Amino acid sequence: MSGVLLEKAVFDGDIEYLQVMDEAGNMDQSLLPRELDDNKIVEMYKYMLFARANDAKMLSLQRQGRAVTYAPLVGEEATQIGSALAMRKDDIFVPTFRQHGVYLVRGMPLEWMYAYWRGYEEPIPKSVNGTAIIIPVATQMPHAAGLAYAQKYKKKDSVVVVYVGDGGTSEGDFYEALNFAGVWKLPLVVIIENNQWAISVPREKQTAAKTLAQKAFAAGIGGIQVDGNDVIAVYKATKEAIEKAKDGPMVIECVTYRLGLHTTADDPTKYRTDAEVESWKGKDPIARVRAYLTGKGLWNEEMEQKTVQEQGKEIDAAVEKTEHPKEDPKSIFTNVYSFVPQNLQEELDDAERNNFWQDGSQ
């Protein structure tokens, strides 16, 4: 038997990296999706401005004691806006606690968002086609896989797009959901919002894997790494993944950076350097789109100021609506299950008969 070779390679995988617009706003036109004309890129830019302005207002409200603990998105606008604009109307998204930009694109009323961060959660409008904000790390992954299974079972032409942070990829929920999605070839697109820090744990201590995208291979799923500060690249990767989702899931790692706090209960100066933050500011997702648009004569300072003022007025109006809310106490009974169980219905009937939430006697 000498000379017989029984050793062979059984798997060989590569992760591609996608960037369409560099840090200076230079575009690789050969990679630009055909449907993204200049008007749509301007729309992307406006959404990114809106997301950052909304974020700044919420942070300000929290510091004034007018909102609860909040997770800022500053620096991650391209990942959220690019992926959200790539979704179709019937596609479903499942967020973490930081996808404020996705909610904006999907048409979530601003007052809902401000009410939520004041501690009052209303039912999600059906038109948004997304789930509620999910706080526990990675628990949304099995939920998303289940939703994707339902879409396939019902033979619906819709895809589930789920977001997870770099820290979430270390959780069992992440692997279990990917494995399930891979086995059943579910219409699931997983977007890893790799902002380099899971609170105070840096990316290099999170995993020994060279990329987070390659974790898809273990589940028989394709993976790609994208410049998460390039809104065009994120859009392109998400759009292509959605179009191919009928053949199975896809993992997209968006390499971005959390320029601000993990949450308003966090102090990032305790665990990362100013030099690191400054280096990432040079990759600001908004600045590069502005450079591209101004270079083509599609944007100027006057347009910028007008847009900022209009968005500011819209934000202020939404805040005003939530400053003196008229909450409906019935929601504690009706906004829990898909239907009201008999025991809760009895309690609701009793509460209404006694009018207990009006006079404050109970």
Order of alpha helices (4+ residues) and beta strands (2+ residues): beta-alpha-alpha-beta-alpha-alpha-alpha-beta-alpha-beta-beta-beta-alpha-beta-alpha-beta-alpha-alpha-alpha-alpha-alpha-alpha
